[in-house]
C-alpha cells in the first residue's frame, strides 16, 4: 500500500477511532490505545455498521480500527466505508475468519492490516506503530492525472422528444463501449429520469449541492454521485413537487467544474428552462445535442435553439438528432421539409421503436443497452462515438474501446490513499 497522503483537514481530525463488536476486543485494544497516547474512550461498540453511521456525520480519523466479526461478506460490506471515509485514513481491520485468501485480498486492496481475533496485544501494537509510521513518513505529491475531457449538453426541443432517453444512452455507450469515465448530470431536479432509466435511487446529492454550493468539492462529488457501473456515475434528484428550487445556478456550474476534473466525459441532461434561467451553464460545453421530433412546433423551437446557441455557445459543436421518427406516412413534417425549415441537415435519425422502449423501461436499462443490436440504437452508437472524438481543445481523441478507463479517482471506489477496496471488488 502506498503511504496515505495528508489531507488539508488532517490537523482537525481525531488521531484514532475504533469500532468493535464485543467487550473482549475493546478490552484488548484500550491498554495499547492508551500506550500510544490516544484516548481509550475512542474505542466504540458497534463494529462496521456503527463506523459507517458515525463517520457519515463526522470526519474520519487518521487511523481507523474496524471490527468485521459480524460481517457475512467482509470484502463486499466494507465497501460501504468508501462513502464516508476521507482520504488520509489508515484502515486496520480485525475479524474471526482465518483465511489467507481473505487476508491477501484485504491487504492488496488497501486495508493496511487484518488482525485475527482474539486480539494479541503485541500484534495490535505493531499494527498501530506501523500506521503511525505511514502517517509521519514524507508525503510525495502524486502527479495530477491530466485527461482530455468533453462536456456534452443534451437538450430537447419539446417535452417528450426523448432528450433524457438519448442522454442516458449516450452516457452508457461512452462509459461502456469507449471505456471513458463518464458522469451523467440530470438537471431536471423535480422530474428527472436519469437515475430511473438506470434502475437507481437518485439520492439527495443534487439537492444538497443546490442548497449548499459551498460544500461542492471533489469529496462531495465522490459521496453524492451514484454509481451505475465501473465507469458511469449519476447525479440526479427527485425533489418534492412542493419544494421549489431557488438558485442562481452557481451550484450547477460548480458541479460541472468538479466533474471535469474527475471524469473524461460529462453528459448533461439539460431542461430547456435552464438555458433561459442559467445561460452560463452552456458556456464551457464542447458539444450540444438537440433532440427533436419531426413536428411543426419542434421545427420552430429547433430554429430558436440553434440561433441561441450560435450566440451563447459558439465554441460548441451542435448536432441535431431526430428522435422517435415514425414511418413516412405518419410524419407531421417530412425530414426534407424539416431540414429546409431549420436551414441545416439533421445529423442523426433514430427510428421509433415502442417495443424496445417498453423493454428498456421494464429492465431498468438505457435504450442503447437494451437494444444493443437494434437498428434503432445504431445512430445513437454513432453519435456517442462522435462525441468521444471531441476534446476540450477541439482536437480529435480516438475512442479506447477495450481499454481500461482512467481518471475516475474519485467515484465509487476505494483507493490505496483511502485504505479501502478497489473497483474490482465492487459489484455493479
N, C-alpha and C positions, 0 to 999 in steps of 0.2 A: 504493500500500500504506500502511495506517495504521502509525504508529510502534508497534513492539512494546512491550508492557508489561513492566515489570521484575518478574520472579518473585521470590518470597521467598528462593529459594536462589541468586540470581544471584551473590552475593558468593563463593560456593563453587565456581563453575563456571569452566572454562577460558575465557579471552577469545577464543581462536581455535583451531580444528582444521580440517585439510584432509584429504580422501581423494581421491587422484588415481590415474589408470590407468597412467601411464608416467613414466619418469625425466625426460623433457624438460619435462613440465608441472611436476614437482616442482622442477626447477632454475629454472624461470621464476618460481615462487612464492617460494622461500626468501629471496632478497635483499629482496624487498618485505616479506615477513613480518618479517624482522629489522629492517628500517627502521621498521616500525610498532611495534616494541618487543615483538613476540611471539616465542615460541620456535620456531626453524626446525625443530626435531625434531618439532613437532606436524603436520608435513606427512607423512601416512602414505600408503602404497600400498594399492591395492585398490578404489578408486572407490566407487560407491554400495553395492555388496554389502558391502564391508568396513565402510562407515559404519553400515549398519543393524545388522550383527553387533556392532560395538563399542559403539554407543550404546544397545543393548538392555541392556547391563550396566553402563553408566556414564552420568553426567549429560551432557547435550548442551551444547556450548559456547555462548557468546553469539553468535559469528559462525562459521558453518559453511560451508566450501567443499567442494562435492562434484562430482566429475567424472562426467558422464553418457556419456562416449565409448563405453563398452561396452554401453550400454543400447539395445535394439532398439526400445523404446517408452517414451521418456522420461516422457511425461505419466502413463502408467499405472504404470511402475516406481517412480517417485519417491513414489507413494502409500504404499509400504511404510515410508517415513520417518516417516509420521504416527504409526506405532505406537511409535516410540522417541524422537521429538524433543519436547523440552519447550517450553512457552511461553517467549517471550522470545528465541528464537533467530532471528537474521537469516540466511537461507539464500542463498548465492551459488552458482550452478551454472555449469558450463562443458561444452562439447561440440563435436562436429565438424559437426553439422547446421546449415547456413546457411539457415534457413527463417524468414522474417519471421513467418509464422503461428505457428510453434512458439515463437518469442521472445515474441510477444504473449500467447499462451496461458499461458506460464510466468510472465511478469511480472504479467498480470492475475489469476492465481490466487494470487499472494502471494510467489512467489520474488522476492527483492529485485533480482537481476540475472542475466543469462545472458551469459557471455563465450565468444566463439568461439575455438577452438583453431586454430593455435598461439597461446598467450597473449602479449599485449603488456604490458610492464611498466607502462606509463602507464595502460592500461585497468584493470589489476589494482589499481594504487594508487588510482585514482579510486573503484573499487567498494568497496575496504576503507575508504577515508576516509568515503564516504557511509554505510556501515554503522555506523561509529563515531558519526557524527553522529546517526543514528537512535537508537542506544543511549543517547547522552548528552542527547538532547532531553527537555524536560519531559514527564513522563508524565501523561496525563489519564485519570482513572478513568472507565471506561465504566459507564453505568447498568446496574444489575442487571436482567436480563430476568425480570420477575415474570410468572408464568403460572399459571392455575388448574391444579390437579393432582388427579388421582383415583387412589387405590390400590385395587385390587380383588384379593381373595384368592379363588382357586378351589379348592374342597375336595370330594373325592369321598367319598361315604358308605361305599363298599365298593371294594376293588380291582377294576379292570376296568369301573367305571362310566363311564369316559371323561372324567374330570376334565381330564387332560392334553390330550386332543383338544379339549375346549371352551376351555381356557385358551389354547392355541396359536391357535385360530381367532379368539377374541376379540382377542388381541394383533394378529393380522394385519389384521382388519377395522378396528380402531381406527386403526392406522397407515396403512392403505391407503385406506379409504373416507372416514374422517373427517380424514385428514391430520394426526393428532396424533402427536407424537414419543412413542414407546412403548418401554418396557423389559419384557421377559419374563424374570422371575426364577424359575428352576426349582430349588426347594429339595430335590428328591429327589437327593441328592448321589451315590448309587450307581446308581440305576436310572432317572434322569430321562430323558424323551424329548423335551423341548422343542427341543433342537438337532437331534435326529434327524428330527423331524417337518418341520423346515425345511431338511433336507439340509445341515446344517452340522456342522463339528467343534466339540465343546463347549469345547475348550481347558482350561487349568488355572486360569482366573480365580477360580472359586468356591472351589476347594480352597485356593488361595493365600490368599484372603480369610479362610477359616476358620482356617488355620494362622498367619496374621499379621494380626490385626484392626487393629493399629496402622498398617498401610500403607494402609488404606482411605481414599481421598480422591477428589476429582474426577479427578485424573490417573490414579489406579489404575482407576477405573471406565472411563475412556476407553480404556485399554490392555487391560483384561481382557475387556470385552464384545465379542461377535462380531456384526457387522452382518449382518442378513438382508435389509435393504432400506434405502432412504434414511431412513425414519422408524422402523424397527424394529431393535432390538438385543437380543441374548440373552445372559444369564449363566447358565451351567449347568455340569454336571460329569459325569464318568463315572469316579468314583473306584474303585480296585480293591476288589473284594469283601473281600479280605484286610486292608483298611485301615479299621478302624472310625473314625468321625469323633467326636472328643471336643471338645465346645464348650458354652459356656454360652449360646449364642445371640446374644452381643453382636455378632459379625460380621454376622449376618443383619440385625439391627436397624440397624446402621450402614450396611449396603448399601442398605437401604430409604430411609434418610435422604438418602444421596447421590443416589439415583435420583429422589427427589422434587425435588431441586434441578436435575437435568439433563433431566428428561422431563416431559411433560404427563400421561402415564398410565403406571402400573406395574401389570402383571398378574403376580400371584404364584401359581405353581402350588405349592400348599401341601399336602404329605402330612399325613394325619390325625395322625400321631405328633407332628408339630411343635406341634400345639395342646396336647398333653399335656406335652411337654418344655419348650416355649418359648411360653407363652400370651401373653407381651408382644408377640409379633410381629404380633398381630392388633389391637393397641390403637389404631393410627393409620390403619387402612384405612377407606375410605368406603363400600365395598361388599363383600359376601361372596356368592359364587355357590356354592350347594350343588348338586353334580351327583349325581343318584341314578338308580337303576333301580327299576322297579316290582316290588320283591320284599319279602318279609316282613322279611328281615334289613336291607335298606336302609331300610324304614319305621322300624324300631326305631332305627337309627343316625341317621336324619334327625331324629327326635324328640330324641335326645340332643344332637345338634349345635345344633339350634335353641335348646334350653334353655341350653346352654353359651354360645352367642353372646349370648343375651339378658343374661347376667350379665357376660361378659368383653368384649363389643364392642357395648355399647348404642348407640354412635354410628353403627354401620354399617347400611346398607340391605341386607337379606338377600333374596336371590332363590333360589327352588328351581327347578332345571331337571331335568325327567325326560328322561333320555337313552337312546338305543338302544331306543326304545319299539316293540315288535313289534305286529302286528295283534292286535285284541282277544282273539281266541280263544287266543292264545299267552301272554297275560299271567298272571303268578303272582298278582298282585293288580290289580284294576281301578283306574283312576285315581280313581274316586269313593271306593272303599274306602281307597285310599292317602291321599287328602286328608282323609278322616274320621279316619284314624289320627293324622296329624300336626297335625290341627286348623287347617289353613290350605290355601289354594289352591296348586296348582302354577303357577308363573308362566310357564314356557315348556316346551313338549314337543317333543323332537327325535326324529323317526321313525328307526327302524333302517334303514340302507342299506348292506348289506355290499359291494355293487358299488362304491359311491362311496368307502367306507373303503379298499378294496383299491387303487383307482385313486390315491387321495391318497398312500398309502404308497409305491406304485411311483414316483410322480412326485416324491416328496420335497417335497410341498406340504401346507399345513394343509387340513383338510376344507373350510373356507369358501372357499379359493381354488380347490380342485379342482372344487368343485360350485357355482360362482357362481350359476347359475340354478336350482339344485335346490330342491325343496320342503323337503328335509331341512335345508338351510342357512338357509332363511328365518327360522326362530325364533332362530337364533344371530345373524343380522344384526340382528334387533330387540333382542336382548339387548345387543349391542355398542353400538347407538345409545342405549339407555337408560343404559348405563354412562357414555357420553360426556356425558350430561346431568348428571352428578354432579360437583360440585366440592368442594374441601376444606372449604368452609363450608356445604355443603348446598344452595347455590343452583344453579339450572339454568344450564348453559353450552351454548349451541347448538353443534352439530357444524359443522365447517368443510370439508365436502366440496368438493373442487376448489380449495381454497386451500392455499398452502404451509404446512407445519408450522413451528412456531417453538420455540425453547428447546433445540434439540439442538446446543448449542455445544460439547459435549464428545465426541460419539460419532462415530467412524469418518470424520472428515473433517479436512482441513487448513484452518486459518483464516488470515487476514492476520496475526494475532498470532503465529502459529507459522511464517509464511513458507512455507506449504505449499499443497496442492491443495484446491479446494472440492469440494462433493458432486457438482456437475455433471460433474466429470471422473472420478468414481469409478464403476466398473462394479459393478452389483449382483451 
